[in-house]
Amino acid sequence: MTSKRPLHDFKDRLARFADGRRGIRNPFVIVPVQPKYERRVADRLVKWADNPHDTEGFPEDGTVQVLRLDELLVETDVFDLAVDLGEEAEPATIEDTMQDRLAEELVEVMVEEIASPDQQRHVVILTHLGSLYPFTRASELLDELDRRNVQSTIGIPFPGDIVGGKLSFFGEESRNYYPAHQIDGRIEEVHLQ
């Protein structure tokens, strides 16, 4: 059933996981966002992070942290390499290198930034995923977080849609994905009014 309030349902699901509910593997939640509203959704989630306790079921001792993926990108070694190579390398070579290494290096930076990676009641929202396109995807980040045994509740609003149960990132062909909990229904302008 498609949600009529996907942003609300996303925050509600994050609150339930932070309160101890277990997921498929780790408590990871994704919600599609119409790409042109990705930044507005991120702004709303930053405001929610300041007072998540207004969400029913959010644990009293729970916390929320927002990590901007576009800001973490510039802290990776592979980003520095791409900048250093500049015009010396073929664009396809730089893109391939970024695709091969970015998810792993980005999660390495994330783990250093996450306040309580071993606490499920600590919610981490990863925003600005679209800034990483076409170098990495939500599924690659979630797989890497799982490999590193991060126990925090993770939420990702991603620019795209869910097509046949698969994530379609920026309208590309749907791919298999990490088994995160999906919010059915895409966040669009009407949900931000």
N, C-alpha and C positions, 0 to 999 in steps of 0.2 A: 504494500500500500504506500503510495507516494505521500510524503509528509507535506502538510500545508504550512508548517512552520519549521523548515529545516535548520535554521540558525538556533532557534529555541531547543529543538530536539538534539542538536549537536552538544549544546551546553549541558542539557539534561543528562545525556548519555555519559559525558565526561564526569559529571557529578556522581552518577551511580558507580562508575568504575573507581573513582577516587574514594568512594565509601566502601570499597572492598569487593565489589562484584568482579568475577573473573571472566575473561573473554575466551576467544578461540585459543590463543596462546597468551600473549601479553595484552594488556588493556589498551589497544590502539583503536582510534575512531577516525574515520574520514568522512568528509562531506564535500560534495561537488559545489562549485561556485561558478556562476557565469563569469568568464574571465575578466570582463571589464569592471567587475565589482570586487575583485580580489582585494584590493587595497582598502576599500571601505569596510569589508568584512574584517580584515586585520585590525583596523582602527576600532571596530566594535568589540572585538575580542580583547584588545588591550584594555578598554574600559571595563569589560567584565572581569578581567584578571584583578583589577583593583578591589573588587568586592564580589567574589563568586558566591559568598554565603547567602545572597538573595535567591540563588537557585535552590529549589527544594531538594533536599537530600545531600547537599554538599556537606562533607564532614567538617565539624567545627575546627579540627586541627589540620584541615586540608589547605593546600597552597596552590597558586597558579603562577606559572612563569611563561612569558612569551619570548620566543627566540625568533628573530628575523633571519631567515635563511640568506637573504641578500647581503646582510652584514657579516654573517659567518663565512660566506663564500670567500671574501677577500682575505680571510685568515688562513686559508689552506695553501699548502705548498704547490699544489697543481695550478692554482690561480696565479701564483708568483711565476711559475714556469711559463704559463701561457703568456703573461705580460712580458717576461724576459725574451721569449722567442719572437714576439711581435710579428713584424713583417718578414722575418727570416725563415719562417716555416709556412708550409701550405696550410690554409684554413682547415682542410679535412684532417690533417695530422693533429692540429691543436684540438679540434672537436673530438677526435678519437681518444686522445690522451685524457681530456676532461671526462669523457664518458667512462673510461676505464677506471679512473682514480677518484673522481669527485665524491661519490657516495661514501666511500670508506674514510676519506680524509675529512669530509664534512662532519660525519658522525663522531670522529675522533675529537674535533673541535667542540661539537655539541656536548659530548660527555663531560668535557672539562667545564662547560658552562652550566650544566644542569645542577641545580642546587641540591637535590636529593634523588639521585638516579636509582637508589635502592628502595624508594618509598612509593607505593602505588597511590597514596593520598596526595602526592605531589603531581599536579597536572602540568604538562609541558605542551604548549601550543606552538607549532611550527608554522610561521606565516611567510608569505611572499615566495611560495614554492615556484610560482611562474617565472621568477627571476633566474631560476636554474635551468630553464628550458633552453636547448634540448639536451643538456648534459646529464641530468639525472631525473629520476621520477620518485614519487612518494613510495612506491613499492620497494625500490632499492634502499631508500633511507630506513624504512621499517624493517627490512630484512637485516640490515647492518645493526640497527638498534637491538634487534632480537639476538643476533650473534654476540653482542656485547653484554647481553643479559640486563639491559636497562629495564627496571621494574616500574618506572614512573608511568602514569597514565599519559598517553601521547595523543594529541589531536592535530589533524592536518586538514585545513580547508584547501582543496586543490582546484585549480582552474580547469574545468571540464565537465564531464557528466559520467553517469554510470549507464552503460549500454549492455544489456543482457547479463548483468551481474559483474561486468568487468569495467575497469576504469578507462575512460577515454580522455586522455590528457590533451587539452587544447584542441579537441575535436579530431584527434588522430585516431587511427584504428585501435579498437579496444585490445587490451593485453590482459594476460593473467596478472594477478596482483597478490600481494601479501594478504593473508586472510584477516584483514582488519574489519571491524564492525562498520558497516556503511549506513549512513543516513540516506534513506530513499527520498529523493527530491533535491533539486538544485537550488541553492541560494541565488535569488535574482533580486532585481531592484525593488519589487513589491515587498520583499521580506526585510528591507532596510529602511522602510518608512516609519 
